[in-house]
Amino acid sequence: MLLVAVAGAGTLWHYRNVIAKNQIQAELILAYNHADVSLCDGSLCARVNHQDKRYGDYLPVKSRPNNP
């Protein structure tokens, strides 16, 4: 009985972490869906209030540095 309780607690802990991770990803996807973004020469561009002659109303988004 104790083994079943420990296994159940471990399973609940695991899936709680999976749900939390997926919720963060879902919030990011919702923000992306609400943003006006496009691909510009293989990079992500976002429509902002300023105009850029290269891509019209879109400006390139600065990439994150690679984390080792």
C-alpha positions in Angstrom: 0.0 0.0 0.0 2.8 2.4 0.8 4.5 1.6 -2.5 1.3 2.5 -4.4 1.1 5.8 -2.5 4.7 6.7 -3.2 4.3 5.8 -6.9 1.1 7.8 -7.1 2.8 10.8 -5.5 5.8 10.6 -7.8 3.4 10.4 -10.8 1.5 13.4 -9.7 4.7 15.4 -9.1 6.0 14.5 -12.6 2.8 15.5 -14.4 2.4 18.7 -12.3 5.9 19.7 -13.7 4.9 18.8 -17.2 1.7 20.9 -17.0 3.6 23.9 -15.6 6.1 23.7 -18.5 3.4 23.4 -21.1 1.5 26.3 -19.6 4.6 28.6 -20.0 4.9 27.4 -23.6 1.2 28.0 -24.2 1.5 31.6 -23.0 4.4 32.2 -25.3 2.5 30.8 -28.3 -0.5 33.0 -27.4 1.7 36.1 -27.3 3.2 35.1 -30.6 -0.2 34.6 -32.1 -1.3 38.1 -31.0 1.9 39.7 -32.3 2.3 40.9 -35.9 5.4 38.9 -36.9 6.8 37.5 -40.1 9.9 35.9 -41.5 12.4 38.2 -43.2 15.3 36.4 -44.9 15.0 33.5 -42.4 14.9 35.7 -39.3 11.9 36.7 -37.3 10.7 40.3 -37.9 8.0 42.1 -35.9 5.8 45.0 -37.0 6.5 48.0 -34.8 5.5 51.7 -35.0 8.7 52.6 -36.8 9.3 52.0 -40.5 12.3 50.1 -41.9 12.9 50.5 -45.6 14.3 47.0 -45.9 11.1 45.2 -44.7 8.5 48.0 -44.7 6.8 48.2 -41.3 8.7 45.1 -40.0 12.0 45.3 -38.0 14.3 42.3 -37.4 14.1 40.8 -33.9 17.4 40.5 -32.1 18.4 36.9 -31.7 19.3 35.5 -28.3 22.9 34.6 -27.7 23.6 30.9 -27.7 23.7 29.4 -24.2 26.1 26.5 -23.8 
